[in-house]
Amino acid sequence: MQLLNESPFYPENRQAFDRWKATKLSHYPQNLDDLVVEIGDPRQLTSAEHDRLLSLCQKSNMAIWAGLSGHDSDKEIIRSLGLSFGLKHLDHNMCADNDAITSLTVQSDALRQGYIPYSNRPIAWHTDGYYNPLDQQIHGLLLHCVQPADEGGENELLDHEIVYLRIRDENPDYIRALMHPRAMTIPANEVEGEEIRPSRTGPVFAIYPDGHLHMRYTDRSRSIEWLEDSLLTEAVDFLKSVLKTPSPWHFRGKLEAGQGLISNNVLHTRDGFSDGDNSRLLYRARYFDRIDGC
């Protein structure tokens, strides 16, 4: 196991960072098509399909599968594919279905009303589960499209390690500020005076014991509190500029029926959309695990 202070993400470890950066940027995917792997049955990947998806995740923390399941709404598709990459421990979040796999579609029931993922409104840059306790962070994220929106609903994707790299190149002290244990607070979620979830405070970037980098972030302007610190304010402003300025590392596209995303919870957005005769439906699986092997 890699020691924490040997990780290239440790701010003082410049030589390891330089080596990691060179490897990271070498042969990095150039466009969305480079992330796509054509597969047959997502419930039973071939060795070649598995290895290709894994190699993309090892490089860019994400890959897209394009399978033959079409509009098949069997949740075993996303569950089986996750299991093949060691993703076992699902997050039973508040709005998830009983099986902990979430049906992302426009819903207006009392539980989901007011939550943007269950509306057709756009969603800003974020990583999933940024409001979770620090010991229950989301490391693996899968999406599977059963029915795309009639219009809109595109996602933008950005590897959080690339964001870290660009911020650290700009100013390593920005990374230290974003690693502060009280950098970002998500206020308590209260409904009609009842606390549904307490406030959550933690860093934006964190290094885990095995040396991997995790990012916890939302670009929301409301329901977020930043530590009062001038350096952190500069760091957040630069982070936002990285997210909002197009680059070769920003990937934009729309999942079609039978396609899905496997990732180590990379940064992502969603455009607003409108439905046709059939409502947009994506399944989302959030895991406390990271993809096995990367």
C-alpha positions as CSV (number, residue, x, y, z in Angstrom):
1,M,0.0,0.0,0.0
2,Q,1.3,3.5,-0.9
3,L,2.0,5.6,2.1
4,L,0.2,8.9,2.4
5,N,3.3,11.0,2.1
6,E,4.4,9.1,-0.9
7,S,1.3,10.0,-2.9
8,P,1.8,12.4,-5.8
9,F,-1.2,14.3,-4.4
10,Y,0.6,15.2,-1.2
11,P,1.5,18.9,-1.7
12,E,5.0,18.7,-0.5
13,N,5.9,15.7,-2.8
14,R,7.0,17.6,-5.9
15,Q,9.1,14.9,-7.6
16,A,6.3,12.3,-7.3
17,F,3.8,14.9,-8.6
18,D,6.0,15.7,-11.6
19,R,6.3,12.0,-12.5
20,W,2.6,11.4,-12.0
21,K,1.7,14.4,-14.1
22,A,3.8,13.3,-17.1
23,T,2.2,9.9,-17.0
24,K,-1.3,11.3,-16.5
25,L,-1.1,13.6,-19.5
26,S,0.6,11.1,-21.8
27,H,-1.9,9.6,-24.3
28,Y,-4.8,11.1,-22.3
29,P,-8.2,10.7,-24.2
30,Q,-8.7,13.5,-26.7
31,N,-12.5,13.5,-27.1
32,L,-15.6,11.7,-25.9
33,D,-15.4,9.0,-28.5
34,D,-12.0,7.9,-27.0
35,L,-13.9,7.0,-23.8
36,V,-16.5,4.7,-25.5
37,V,-16.2,1.0,-25.4
38,E,-18.5,-1.1,-27.5
39,I,-19.8,-4.1,-25.5
40,G,-22.2,-6.9,-26.0
41,D,-24.0,-8.0,-22.8
42,P,-23.3,-5.6,-19.9
43,R,-24.4,-8.3,-17.5
44,Q,-21.5,-10.5,-18.6
45,L,-18.5,-8.6,-20.0
46,T,-15.9,-10.4,-21.9
47,S,-12.3,-10.2,-20.6
48,A,-11.4,-7.8,-23.5
49,E,-14.4,-5.5,-22.7
50,H,-13.6,-5.4,-19.0
51,D,-9.9,-4.7,-19.6
52,R,-10.6,-1.9,-22.0
53,L,-13.1,-0.2,-19.7
54,L,-10.6,-0.6,-16.8
55,S,-7.7,0.8,-18.7
56,L,-9.7,3.9,-19.5
57,C,-10.7,4.3,-15.9
58,Q,-7.1,3.9,-14.8
59,K,-6.1,6.8,-17.2
60,S,-9.1,9.1,-16.9
61,N,-11.2,7.8,-14.0
62,M,-14.1,7.2,-16.3
63,A,-15.3,5.2,-19.3
64,I,-18.5,4.9,-21.3
65,W,-20.0,1.6,-22.3
66,A,-22.2,1.2,-25.4
67,G,-24.1,-2.0,-25.1
68,L,-26.9,-3.9,-26.9
69,S,-29.5,-3.7,-24.1
70,G,-31.3,-0.7,-25.7
71,H,-34.4,0.3,-23.7
72,D,-34.2,-2.7,-21.4
73,S,-35.1,-1.4,-17.9
74,D,-33.7,-4.3,-15.9
75,K,-31.6,-2.9,-13.1
76,E,-29.4,-6.0,-13.1
77,I,-27.6,-4.4,-16.1
78,I,-26.1,-1.7,-13.9
79,R,-25.7,-3.9,-10.8
80,S,-23.9,-6.6,-12.7
81,L,-21.6,-4.3,-14.4
82,G,-20.7,-2.6,-11.1
83,L,-20.0,-5.9,-9.5
84,S,-17.6,-6.9,-12.3
85,F,-15.4,-3.9,-11.2
86,G,-15.6,-4.6,-7.4
87,L,-18.4,-2.1,-6.8
88,K,-20.5,-3.7,-4.0
89,H,-21.4,-1.3,-1.3
90,L,-24.2,0.9,-2.5
91,D,-25.2,4.2,-0.9
92,H,-28.8,3.9,0.3
93,N,-29.4,7.7,-0.1
94,M,-32.7,9.3,0.9
95,C,-34.2,9.4,-2.6
96,A,-32.9,6.1,-3.9
97,D,-35.2,3.3,-4.8
98,N,-35.6,0.4,-2.3
99,D,-32.7,-1.4,-3.9
100,A,-30.4,1.6,-3.5
101,I,-30.3,2.2,-7.3
102,T,-31.8,5.5,-8.1
103,S,-34.3,6.1,-11.0
104,L,-33.4,9.5,-12.4
105,T,-36.6,10.7,-14.0
106,V,-38.9,13.7,-13.5
107,Q,-40.8,13.1,-10.3
108,S,-43.0,15.4,-8.2
109,D,-43.8,13.2,-5.2
110,A,-43.4,14.7,-1.7
111,L,-40.1,13.0,-1.1
112,R,-38.3,14.1,-4.3
113,Q,-40.1,17.4,-5.0
114,G,-37.6,20.3,-4.9
115,Y,-34.6,18.1,-5.6
116,I,-33.0,19.1,-9.0
117,P,-32.0,15.6,-10.1
118,Y,-35.7,14.6,-10.2
119,S,-36.6,17.7,-12.3
120,N,-35.7,18.7,-15.9
121,R,-33.6,21.6,-14.7
122,P,-29.9,21.9,-15.4
123,I,-27.4,20.7,-12.7
124,A,-24.1,22.5,-12.2
125,W,-20.7,21.0,-11.7
126,H,-20.5,18.6,-8.8
127,T,-19.3,15.2,-7.6
128,D,-22.0,12.9,-6.1
129,G,-22.5,12.7,-2.4
130,Y,-20.7,15.9,-1.4
131,Y,-23.2,16.2,1.5
132,N,-22.5,12.7,2.8
133,P,-20.5,12.1,6.0
134,L,-16.8,12.0,5.5
135,D,-16.7,8.3,6.3
136,Q,-19.4,7.6,3.7
137,Q,-18.0,9.4,0.7
138,I,-19.0,8.3,-2.8
139,H,-16.0,6.9,-4.7
140,G,-17.7,4.9,-7.5
141,L,-20.5,6.2,-9.7
142,L,-22.4,4.5,-12.5
143,L,-25.1,5.8,-14.8
144,H,-27.1,3.7,-17.2
145,C,-29.5,5.2,-19.8
146,V,-32.8,3.4,-20.4
147,Q,-34.5,6.3,-22.2
148,P,-32.8,9.6,-23.2
149,A,-34.6,12.9,-23.1
150,D,-36.3,14.0,-26.3
151,E,-34.3,17.2,-26.2
152,G,-31.3,18.2,-24.1
153,G,-30.0,16.3,-21.1
154,E,-26.4,16.3,-22.1
155,N,-23.7,15.8,-19.6
156,E,-20.3,17.4,-19.3
157,L,-17.5,15.3,-17.7
158,L,-14.2,16.3,-16.2
159,D,-11.6,14.1,-14.4
160,H,-11.1,15.5,-10.9
161,E,-7.4,14.6,-11.1
162,I,-7.0,16.9,-14.1
163,V,-8.7,19.7,-12.1
164,Y,-6.2,19.0,-9.2
165,L,-3.3,19.1,-11.7
166,R,-4.3,22.4,-13.2
167,I,-4.9,24.0,-9.8
168,R,-1.6,22.7,-8.4
169,D,0.3,24.0,-11.5
170,E,-1.2,27.4,-10.8
171,N,-0.4,27.5,-7.1
172,P,0.3,24.6,-4.8
173,D,-0.9,26.7,-1.9
174,Y,-4.4,26.6,-3.5
175,I,-4.3,22.8,-3.0
176,R,-3.4,23.2,0.6
177,A,-6.3,25.6,1.1
178,L,-8.7,23.2,-0.6
179,M,-7.5,20.4,1.6
180,H,-8.4,22.3,4.8
181,P,-10.7,20.1,6.9
182,R,-13.2,22.9,7.2
183,A,-12.9,24.3,3.7
184,M,-16.5,23.5,2.5
185,T,-19.7,23.2,4.6
186,I,-23.0,22.0,3.3
187,P,-25.7,23.4,5.6
188,A,-28.3,21.2,7.2
189,N,-31.2,20.1,5.1
190,E,-34.4,21.2,6.8
191,V,-37.9,20.6,5.6
192,E,-40.8,22.4,7.4
193,G,-38.5,23.0,10.4
194,E,-37.4,19.3,10.6
195,E,-33.8,18.5,10.1
196,I,-33.5,15.8,7.4
197,R,-29.7,15.9,7.3
198,P,-27.2,17.7,9.6
199,S,-24.6,20.1,8.2
200,R,-21.5,18.5,6.7
201,T,-18.0,20.0,6.8
202,G,-14.9,18.8,5.1
203,P,-12.2,19.4,2.5
204,V,-12.6,19.7,-1.3
205,F,-9.6,17.5,-2.0
206,A,-8.6,14.6,0.3
207,I,-5.9,11.9,0.0
208,Y,-7.0,8.5,1.2
209,P,-4.7,6.0,3.0
210,D,-4.0,4.1,-0.2
211,G,-2.8,7.4,-1.8
212,H,-5.7,8.0,-4.2
213,L,-7.3,11.5,-4.5
214,H,-10.9,12.1,-3.7
215,M,-12.8,15.3,-4.6
216,R,-15.9,16.6,-2.8
217,Y,-17.5,19.6,-4.5
218,T,-20.6,21.4,-5.7
219,D,-20.7,24.5,-7.8
220,R,-24.0,25.6,-6.2
221,S,-24.0,29.2,-5.1
222,R,-26.7,28.6,-2.5
223,S,-26.7,25.9,0.3
224,I,-22.9,26.1,0.6
225,E,-20.6,27.9,3.0
226,W,-16.9,28.4,2.5
227,L,-14.3,28.9,5.2
228,E,-13.5,32.6,5.6
229,D,-9.9,32.6,4.3
230,S,-8.5,34.8,1.6
231,L,-6.3,32.1,0.1
232,L,-9.2,29.7,-0.1
233,T,-11.3,32.3,-1.8
234,E,-8.7,32.7,-4.5
235,A,-8.4,28.9,-4.8
236,V,-12.2,28.5,-5.2
237,D,-12.3,31.3,-7.8
238,F,-9.6,29.5,-9.8
239,L,-11.3,26.2,-9.4
240,K,-14.5,27.6,-10.8
241,S,-12.6,29.1,-13.7
242,V,-11.1,25.7,-14.5
243,L,-14.5,24.1,-14.5
244,K,-16.1,26.8,-16.7
245,T,-13.4,27.3,-19.3
246,P,-13.5,24.8,-22.1
247,S,-10.4,22.7,-22.4
248,P,-9.2,19.5,-24.2
249,W,-10.1,17.6,-21.0
250,H,-13.8,18.6,-20.9
251,F,-15.9,15.9,-22.4
252,R,-19.5,16.6,-23.5
253,G,-22.1,14.2,-24.7
254,K,-25.5,12.5,-24.2
255,L,-26.0,9.0,-23.1
256,E,-28.3,7.1,-25.4
257,A,-30.4,4.0,-24.6
258,G,-28.1,1.1,-23.7
259,Q,-25.1,3.4,-22.9
260,G,-23.7,4.1,-19.4
261,L,-20.9,5.8,-17.5
262,I,-18.5,4.0,-15.1
263,S,-16.4,6.4,-13.0
264,N,-14.5,7.1,-9.8
265,N,-17.1,9.9,-9.2
266,V,-15.7,12.4,-11.6
267,L,-17.0,15.9,-11.9
268,H,-20.1,16.2,-14.1
269,T,-23.0,18.4,-15.1
270,R,-26.4,17.9,-16.7
271,D,-28.2,20.2,-19.1
272,G,-31.9,21.0,-18.8
273,F,-34.1,18.8,-20.9
274,S,-37.6,18.2,-22.2
275,D,-39.3,14.8,-22.5
276,G,-41.3,13.5,-25.5
277,D,-43.8,10.7,-25.4
278,N,-41.5,8.7,-23.1
279,S,-39.9,10.2,-20.0
280,R,-36.2,10.4,-19.6
281,L,-34.9,7.5,-17.4
282,L,-31.4,6.9,-16.2
283,Y,-30.3,4.6,-13.4
284,R,-27.7,5.8,-11.0
285,A,-25.7,3.6,-8.6
286,R,-23.5,5.3,-6.0
287,Y,-20.8,3.2,-4.2
288,F,-18.6,3.7,-1.2
289,D,-16.1,1.6,-3.2
290,R,-13.6,2.8,-5.7
291,I,-13.3,0.9,-9.0
292,D,-11.1,-2.1,-8.3
293,G,-7.7,-1.8,-10.0
294,C,-7.5,1.9,-10.3
